[in-house]
């Protein structure tokens, strides 16, 4: 079981989402507590601990710390904006 931590930037991203997108993304965030590498998750190349999951047209970028058993949500953004 992993502890979920949400960065301020990710919190702001979540507040900007429509209600429908918010409701679709939250279960995926909660699911990371049990499985930090769900089906479809990808390691971000060039980074040691950063991963991403896809939720529709949105991407959730998170940092995985196996030693501390934490998942830190860094960003939740539309796919065309997230990698800038």
KAWOKA-V455928 format. One record per run of one state. SS is the DSSP state (H for helix, E for strand, C for the rest). FROM is the first residue (numbers start at 1). TO is the last residue. Records with the same first field share a line. If there is no record, write none. Layout:
BEGIN
SS=FROM-TO, FROM-TO
END
This chain:
BEGIN
C=1-2, 7-7, 17-18, 32-41, 44-49, 56-57, 66-69, 79-84
E=3-6, 42-43, 50-55, 58-65, 70-78
H=8-16, 19-31
END
